[in-house]
């Protein structure tokens, strides 16, 4: 009998928040790599908010996952068979292997990992896509200057936690926004943020804004946008003249039915946002990290140094087994994760 | 009997659109300039949308006009008495003289005009604040490249008409949006725009967007934002990747009660705008022209050249007499003007 692999495919497109029936768990024979291909056993699958966009059919910066297609995702794995020169059996690699236990790859977008330098799981976290997102967004679009105030939403997430820690390294006052007292305590006590506001406990946007006003006595120079919604509504009038808003995500709106429908928190907010952009001469810039991979060497050099020095910490939240991925992903979109969300697909021999 | 001057003061703050009772016409003795002062007879008063903001009490980039204070405004006048070296009786000057027939000035923010170079009224129009606003917004924030598509709202206004003409000079496809068939015909036939859409005739945002999609077959690279509202809603999904939105004004929202209240056209639009900023990696930048007066020499050099060459045309809409200023201003906010809105306060001896 042929050895079997597991995969999770997109069964149907979600109407709002993804439901279990949007995903389907399948088994299939493990494929055999052809010429110029290799077979990778997946170890760590990364779950990230951007995947929600791939489930929709609308115009985006990337093709949607087709119905019946394997869910996309970056992952870390080990080569178990290879017909590609330069990729050897036993080596650890990071690549777009998807929500599955085994992947065929031609080496495109695959990089080799040295397990001696850092735990291999960091290749999809603090030293991978979320990490460079934080690095480029804060540095290139946020243009931080020591003494300024930075507000970062989703503050304990894979991106936000590095944004805030880099902010501290650059001499900024850093105020996080996160959902839950445990996350806020972690941001202040472990990550060294100056303050962290619990948007769940705070209540509505007005109440959150009152807390933010206290936490940011000199106003806000940089708002690192991961969420949209209530946090955006709270922060926008607090922006200082010539403030910067790198726009990295809008997770609170990802499930709201696409182009604004049902996004009640956005009602009537646009004129206020526009007025603040104008009066405060704000710069807003949306960015997609795949436009900026040329910054990878600078990023890895700086952040791996910070990790070695203990200035940057990271936290992983691990779901066990591929079958647990949909639930972990749905929880991630609701802010239920704590730290970089991973799924352990198979044993990590380096741990 | 002392000679009398006339002035218009802010009688009360408007709740939404300004009403006649928000203004009060007063007479007073013509003041006598003290040491280091001069007296200017005002000839041309400029009316501009930004003045609406000065009537409100909210936080803005400038102090509000106090109740009972003279309405602010840039103007062109002639010196009738002077105790300042370098400013002589008979000279023509541009400065913040306000809505009044005579102004005392200490020379701050006043520049002398040479009537031989251009009609003195252009100092508050195409060669003044609206002109440099167009120049800086398009060049420094719009970063135009030949072959790109530019959409400009309020296309026949003092700012928009120069934005579009500069766009043509730079090799862009230029699509204006204006209110009324006569304005649109003027934009295409006189100003040389490639197309101009009549937002009044078009109907709602969806209908306007359909027309804009046809007029911009390659999408929109630069949206020069003067208005907010329906035009913004129409254009935002048409923006191209790496598009730029210089935000110069939001006239359609100025009268909507300040921070979003009653701005029904903005309802539920913010998530859509945010999604487009993110997916298209847009850059948005609010700007206030007083931050950029260092660009004045470059601006005057380039645009006065274009005027001499006939590449840039301008149009003035003249209200007669100070008492006509409030009505002309209220009409301006409704888009009822056509070209740069001036008020002739007294005789222009150069015409």
Interface residues (C-beta under 8 A of the other chain):
Chain A: X59 X60 X61 X228 X232 X237 X241 X247 X248 X249 X250 X253 X256 X258 X259 X260 X261 X262 X263 X264 X266 X267 X268 X269 X270 X271 X272 X273 X274 X275 X276 X277 X278 X279 X280 X281 X282 X283 X284 X285 X286 X287 X288 X291
Chain B: X53 X59 X60 X61 X228 X232 X237 X241 X247 X248 X249 X250 X253 X256 X258 X259 X260 X261 X262 X263 X264 X266 X267 X268 X269 X270 X271 X272 X273 X274 X275 X276 X277 X278 X279 X280 X281 X282 X283 X284 X285 X286 X287 X288 X291
